[in-house]
Amino acid sequence: MGREVGMSVVYLLRHGQASFGAADYDVLSPQGELQAKVLGEELRTRGITPVQAWSGTLSRQRATASIALAAAGLDLPVREDPRWNEYDHLGLVQHLLARENVGAPASPREFQAVLDRALHGWITDGESAGPAGTYADFDAAAAAALTELAAGLGSGGTAVVFTSGGVIATLCSRLLGLPGAALVALNRVVVNAAVTKVVHGRAGASLVSFNEHGHFEGPNRELLTYR
């Protein structure tokens, strides 16, 4: 994947695995640190030469950026923008559990099932979810961040963005013209440290690839995780 002539390119990179079940979720797990390194090696292998690097303000996003850029041999400052942050997934789940008066999920699989239901409610009910606000707020903020970044790159520029699964899912839903509820299905399958590619030209933005994770096949297949 090189640079498309006359088009700007934005690579949306999901952070490595966070620390599910730990006191502080927003920390890369040891597996997540390895995933970030492999992601950086993948950027190097592809010959991606960004002129800008961005991340949200979350620890897992910033740590992934630091590890991946070092592994890619890229000496770029990482600019931070909270619009690349994830929605408050823990808050959404806790709100649903309290409303239904049920216990906390005991495994990542159970957590995902509860999160899917909580997301459907967030999208359809118009309720606020922490700093991200309503789903409409979250969707609009992510779209604005992507549009502004692409405009600032100019023709032929490339950027990498270290962000989260929900941001990637809502942007892909928008680019494909899908309803907001599509976020739930897309969010469920986004792999940790996966690559999604968006190009921008005269006709606007186009989704070229979603959730690429070939770097977690073959010898690195044991590093593949979704949560």
TAHU-V909261 format. One record per backbone hydrogen bond with DSSP energy under -0.5 kcal/mol. CO is the residue of the C=O (numbers start at 1). NH is the residue of the N-H. If there is no record, write none. Layout:
CO,NH  CO,NH
This chain:
4,7  8,200  9,159  10,12  10,198  11,13  11,161  12,14  12,196  13,163  15,193  17,29  18,20  19,22  23,25  25,19  25,27  27,19  29,33  30,34  31,35  32,36  33,37  34,38  35,39  36,40  37,41  38,42  39,43  40,44  41,45  42,46  43,47  43,48  44,47  52,160  53,79  54,162  55,81  58,62  59,63  60,64  61,65  62,66  63,67  64,68  65,69  66,70  67,71  68,72  69,73  69,74  70,73  73,75  74,76  77,53  77,79  79,55  81,84  82,85  87,89  88,92  89,93  90,94  91,95  92,96  93,97  94,98  95,99  96,100  97,101  97,102  107,111  108,112  109,113  110,114  111,115  112,116  113,117  114,118  115,119  116,120  117,121  118,122  119,123  120,124  121,125  122,126  122,135  129,88  129,132  130,133  133,129  134,138  135,139  136,140  137,141  138,142  139,143  140,144  141,145  142,146  143,147  144,148  145,149  146,150  147,151  148,152  149,153  150,154  154,157  157,9  158,51  158,52  159,11  160,54  161,13  161,163  162,56  163,15  164,168  165,169  166,170  167,171  168,172  169,173  170,174  171,175  172,176  173,178  174,177  179,182  180,183  181,184  181,185  182,186  183,187  184,188  185,189  186,189  186,190  187,190  191,194  194,14  195,212  196,12  197,208  197,209  198,10  199,206  200,8  201,204  204,201  206,199  206,208  209,197  212,195  213,216  214,217  217,220  218,221  220,223  221,224  225,192
